[in-house]
Each structure stands twice: as C-alpha cells, then as structure tokens.
Amino acid sequence: MVAVPLWAWVVVGAVITVLLAVDLVSHRDSHVIELREALLWSAVWIAAGLLFGVGVWWGLGGDAAIAYFSGYLLEKALSVDNVFVFALLFGYFRVPAGYQHKVLFWGVVGALAFRLLFVVAGAQLLERLAWAGYVLGAFLVWTGWRLAVRGKPDVDPDRNVVVRVFRRLVPTDARYHGDRFTARVDGRRVATLLLVALVAIEATDVVFAIDSVAAILAITTNIFLVWTATAFAVLGLRSLYFCLAGLLRHFGYLRYGLALLLAFAGAKLILAGTPVGELPIWLTLAVVVVTLTVAVGASIVHRDRTAR
C-alpha cells in the first residue's frame, strides 16, 4: 500500500474547503441554476478531479493514479443514480428551483463526512477480517442484481425511518420560509420544509455511500485514494444534477451498466481471497470505461431508433 504523508491530507482538505467556500459564495443568492452555469461548474469540478489525478500520478506513481481514476469514474457513474433520486425528492417536497442548490450544497458536505467514515471503517474491516471481502463482495453483487431487476428505487420520504424520526423529535413547519432551514413560528424555533428535504436527501445518500464506497474499496483499500476519488466525484454532484436532471430518461441502459459494474466490483473482492488473487488495476479501469461507454452508446442508439 502506498504511504501517504500527513501533509498530503492537509493539502487535500484545504483544497476541498476552498473549493466549497468559492462555490458557496458564488451561489449565496438563491437563484435558479441555468444549464450554462451548471455546465461551467461541471467543467470546473471535473478539471479539479482530473488535475488531482495527475498530481497522484506525479507523487504516488502510475498504479496509484490508475486506482484513483478508476474509483473516480465509478463514483461519477454511480452519482447518476443519486441525481435521479434527488430529482424525485425535489419533486416530492416541491422544492423551489432557486433553493435546490443550497440543499444540494449542504447535502454534499454531509456526503463527504459520511463517505470518509465509511471509507475508514471499510478499509479497516478488509484489512483485519479475512472474510469481510467475501461479505462485501456478495453485498455488491446483490446490489447490482437489485439495481438491474428493480430499476427505480423507492424514495418515499414518508417511509424513510430517519425522516419520520426527525419529524417526531424536531418541531417542523410544513412550509417554506425562503431559503432558511429554520424559522420562528408562533414564538418558537421550528425546522422548515427545506430542512426536512435536506434530511431526506442525506438519509437517502447514506445508502448510496455504502454502495459506492464498497465498490471503490474493491479497487484499492488505500484510504487516501478511495476518499479523494469519492470526494472529487461527489463535489461535482450539484452541477451534475442541474445538467442531467431533465436528461436521465435518455439513458435507459445506464442502469444496467451500473449494475454490471457493482457486480464486477463484488466479484473482484471475492476473487481477491481465492487463488486467482487481485485483478490488475488496468483491467478494472478498462472494465469501467468500456461498460460506461457501451451503456451510454446503447442508450443513445435506442433513443434515436425510438424517435424514428
């Protein structure tokens, strides 16, 4: 495993903090994110992720860089499922378009924290428990099968345990008070519907975090590479949402591609504990790239044939 010095963690943390601060200041006014602005920010986040990968190549070597890029592409692809669920949740809560970026911003901050926790816990399990790889691998294969068979996930917030507990414990007002998460109503501080929507998104993202972190851990157990690949992919999730929310119906076969990648990651973990051993990093990257390319290409061809 590649040793990563403490200063590298400090630098990455500082860079991510600065990027988030710039994003927050740039969107301090609640406005509707148009496609042009979303595309611009998407380019910024993708460039940041790619540049960091180049830095990994320069500082830690080619194998580490390939592992990072494989994890980055996998997390980016799995983020498409997040986008679909976010669109459903925003529609369910009827979140005004001008407030959606604020909800996603704080949702991403929470997602980074949850993923760091899962990365550390998952890496420790795989390192200390020999059978953990088989369990995690079987979980990923099952998740891939479920995604392929069930398709659209159930995202009814009224059935979400976290949302129900939050509403029971925290006084809430079923209205929006501008872009505020809390407001004073009848002399007491209450949570607004915007905060309930944020809680629903955070609770749903925990499920995605478990799947995606487990999949990347199948590529490498280096905590630094797993978390940075996840972090830079998640940072662009807000702009990705505003770019793709209205286009997801055109990528009907992408779900099957993601299901195949999850199953492949699970099989890779299981094989690592057998005489076959760990699969080469370059093979993992090739499978990710080819699978996504075929899934997107098939979706476009199917869309064009349907249109004709």
C-alpha positions in Angstrom: 0.0 0.0 0.0 1.3 3.5 -0.9 2.3 5.5 2.1 0.7 9.0 2.1 2.2 11.7 4.3 0.1 13.8 6.7 0.8 17.0 4.7 -1.0 15.5 1.7 -4.2 15.0 3.7 -3.8 18.6 5.0 -3.4 19.9 1.4 -6.4 18.0 0.1 -8.6 19.1 3.0 -7.6 22.7 2.4 -8.2 22.5 -1.4 -11.7 21.0 -0.9 -12.5 23.6 1.8 -11.5 26.4 -0.5 -13.5 25.0 -3.5 -16.6 24.6 -1.3 -16.2 28.1 0.0 -15.9 29.5 -3.5 -19.0 27.6 -4.6 -21.0 28.8 -1.6 -20.0 32.4 -2.1 -20.8 32.2 -5.8 -24.3 30.9 -5.0 -25.0 32.9 -1.9 -28.1 34.3 -3.6 -30.9 31.8 -4.1 -31.3 31.7 -7.9 -32.3 29.2 -10.5 -29.3 27.3 -11.9 -29.5 27.5 -15.7 -27.9 24.9 -17.9 -25.0 27.2 -19.0 -24.0 27.8 -15.4 -24.3 24.2 -14.5 -22.1 23.1 -17.4 -19.5 25.7 -16.4 -19.3 24.5 -12.8 -19.3 20.8 -14.0 -16.2 21.6 -16.1 -14.6 23.2 -13.1 -15.2 20.2 -10.8 -14.2 17.7 -13.5 -11.0 19.6 -14.1 -10.2 19.7 -10.4 -10.7 15.9 -10.2 -8.5 15.2 -13.3 -5.8 17.6 -12.1 -5.7 15.9 -8.7 -5.3 12.6 -10.6 -2.3 14.0 -12.4 -0.9 15.0 -9.0 -1.4 11.5 -7.7 0.5 10.1 -10.8 3.3 12.5 -10.2 3.5 12.0 -6.4 2.5 8.4 -5.9 3.1 6.6 -9.2 1.1 5.2 -12.1 -0.6 2.3 -10.2 -2.0 4.7 -7.6 -3.2 7.1 -10.3 -5.0 4.3 -12.2 -6.6 3.2 -9.0 -7.7 6.8 -8.3 -9.1 7.4 -11.8 -10.9 4.0 -11.7 -12.6 5.0 -8.4 -13.3 8.5 -9.7 -15.1 7.2 -12.8 -17.0 4.6 -10.9 -18.2 7.1 -8.3 -19.1 9.6 -11.0 -21.2 7.0 -12.8 -22.9 5.9 -9.6 -23.7 9.6 -9.0 -26.1 9.4 -11.9 -28.4 7.3 -9.7 -28.2 10.0 -7.0 -29.3 12.6 -9.5 -32.4 10.6 -10.3 -33.3 10.2 -6.7 -32.6 13.9 -5.9 -35.0 14.8 -8.7 -37.7 12.6 -7.2 -37.2 14.1 -3.8 -37.3 17.6 -5.0 -40.5 16.9 -6.8 -42.0 15.2 -3.8 -41.2 18.1 -1.5 -41.9 20.7 -4.3 -38.6 22.4 -3.5 -38.5 25.7 -5.4 -35.8 25.7 -8.1 -34.0 28.6 -6.5 -33.4 26.8 -3.2 -32.3 23.5 -4.7 -28.6 24.4 -4.9 -28.5 25.3 -1.2 -30.0 21.9 -0.2 -27.5 20.1 -2.5 -24.6 22.1 -1.2 -25.1 21.0 2.4 -26.1 17.6 1.2 -22.7 17.2 -0.4 -20.9 18.4 2.8 -22.7 15.7 4.7 -22.0 13.2 2.0 -18.2 13.9 2.3 -18.3 13.3 6.0 -20.3 10.0 5.7 -18.1 8.7 3.0 -14.9 9.4 5.0 -16.4 7.5 7.9 -17.4 4.5 5.6 -14.0 4.5 3.9 -12.1 4.3 7.1 -14.4 1.6 8.6 -14.5 -0.4 5.3 -10.7 -0.4 4.9 -10.2 -1.5 8.5 -12.6 -4.4 8.1 -11.0 -5.6 4.9 -7.5 -5.3 6.5 -8.4 -7.1 9.8 -11.1 -9.6 8.9 -10.2 -12.1 6.1 -13.9 -13.0 5.5 -15.0 -9.3 5.2 -14.0 -9.3 1.5 -16.4 -12.2 0.7 -19.3 -10.5 2.6 -18.7 -7.1 1.0 -18.3 -8.7 -2.4 -21.6 -10.7 -2.1 -23.3 -7.4 -1.0 -22.1 -5.6 -4.1 -23.2 -8.5 -6.4 -26.6 -8.5 -4.7 -26.8 -4.7 -5.0 -26.0 -4.9 -8.7 -28.7 -7.6 -9.3 -31.2 -5.5 -7.4 -30.4 -2.4 -9.4 -30.8 -4.3 -12.7 -34.1 -6.0 -11.7 -35.9 -3.4 -9.6 -34.8 -0.3 -11.5 -36.1 2.9 -9.9 -35.5 2.9 -6.2 -38.3 3.6 -3.6 -37.7 7.1 -2.3 -41.0 7.8 -0.5 -39.8 10.1 2.4 -42.9 9.2 4.5 -41.5 5.6 4.7 -37.9 6.8 5.5 -37.2 6.0 9.1 -34.7 8.9 9.5 -37.2 11.5 8.2 -40.0 10.1 10.3 -37.9 10.2 13.5 -36.7 13.7 12.6 -40.3 14.9 12.2 -41.3 13.3 15.5 -38.3 14.7 17.5 -38.0 18.1 15.9 -40.8 20.7 15.7 -41.4 21.3 12.0 -43.5 23.6 9.8 -44.8 22.2 6.6 -44.0 25.4 4.7 -41.0 27.1 3.1 -39.7 30.2 4.7 -37.5 31.5 1.9 -34.2 29.6 1.8 -34.0 29.2 5.6 -33.7 25.8 7.2 -35.2 27.1 10.5 -37.7 29.8 11.3 -39.6 31.3 14.2 -43.3 30.4 14.2 -45.6 31.4 17.0 -42.7 32.3 19.2 -40.7 29.1 18.8 -37.9 27.9 16.6 -39.0 25.2 14.1 -37.5 23.3 11.2 -38.8 24.4 7.8 -39.8 22.0 5.0 -36.4 22.8 3.3 -34.6 21.2 6.3 -36.9 18.2 6.1 -35.9 17.9 2.4 -32.2 18.1 3.3 -32.7 15.4 5.9 -34.4 13.1 3.3 -31.5 13.6 0.9 -28.9 12.9 3.5 -30.7 9.8 4.6 -31.0 8.5 1.1 -27.4 9.3 0.3 -26.2 7.1 3.1 -27.4 4.1 1.1 -25.6 5.3 -2.0 -22.5 6.0 0.1 -22.4 2.4 1.3 -22.7 1.0 -2.2 -20.2 3.4 -3.8 -17.5 3.2 -1.1 -17.7 -0.6 -1.1 -17.3 -0.6 -4.9 -14.2 1.6 -4.8 -12.7 -0.4 -1.9 -12.8 -3.3 -4.4 -10.4 -1.4 -6.5 -8.0 -0.3 -3.7 -8.0 -0.2 0.1 -5.8 2.9 0.3 -7.9 5.2 2.4 -6.4 8.3 0.8 -7.1 7.2 -2.8 -10.6 5.9 -2.0 -11.7 9.1 -0.2 -10.2 11.6 -2.6 -11.7 9.7 -5.6 -15.0 9.8 -3.9 -14.7 13.4 -2.7 -13.8 14.9 -6.1 -16.6 12.9 -7.8 -19.2 14.0 -5.2 -18.1 17.6 -5.3 -19.5 17.9 -8.8 -22.7 16.3 -7.9 -24.7 19.6 -7.6 -23.8 20.8 -11.1 -24.3 17.3 -12.5 -27.8 17.3 -11.1 -28.7 20.6 -12.9 -27.1 19.3 -16.1 -28.7 15.8 -16.1 -32.0 16.1 -14.2 -34.0 16.6 -17.3 -32.0 14.2 -19.5 -31.9 11.0 -17.4 -34.8 9.4 -19.4 -32.5 9.3 -22.4 -30.0 7.0 -20.7 -32.3 3.9 -20.2 -29.4 1.4 -20.4 -27.1 3.2 -18.0 -28.8 1.4 -15.1 -27.7 -2.0 -16.4 -24.2 -0.7 -16.9 -24.0 0.5 -13.3 -25.5 -2.9 -12.1 -22.7 -4.7 -14.0 -20.0 -2.5 -12.5 -21.3 -3.2 -9.0 -21.4 -6.9 -9.7 -17.9 -6.7 -11.1 -16.6 -4.9 -8.1 -18.1 -7.6 -5.9 -16.6 -10.4 -7.9 -13.2 -8.7 -7.7 -13.4 -8.6 -3.9 -14.4 -12.2 -3.7 -11.7 -13.4 -6.2 -9.0 -11.5 -4.2 -9.5 -14.1 -1.4 -9.1 -17.0 -3.8 -6.1 -18.5 -5.7 -7.0 -16.1 -8.6 -5.9 -13.2 -6.4 -6.4 -9.5 -7.1 -7.2 -8.5 -10.6 -4.8 -6.0 -12.3 -5.7 -2.3 -11.8 -5.6 -1.6 -15.5 -8.2 -4.3 -16.1 -10.5 -2.6 -13.6 -10.1 0.8 -15.3 -10.7 -0.9 -18.7 -13.9 -2.6 -17.5 -15.3 0.7 -16.0 -14.6 2.7 -19.2 -15.9 0.1 -21.6 -19.0 -0.6 -19.6 -20.0 3.0 -19.3 -19.2 3.7 -23.0 -21.4 0.7 -24.1 -24.2 1.6 -21.8 -24.4 5.3 -22.8 -23.9 4.4 -26.5 -26.7 1.8 -26.4 -29.0 4.3 -24.7 -28.4 6.9 -27.4 -29.0 4.3 -30.2 -32.2 3.1 -28.6 -33.4 6.7 -28.1 -32.7 7.5 -31.8 -34.5 4.4 -33.0 -37.5 5.1 -30.8 -37.6 8.7 -32.1 -37.6 7.5 -35.7 
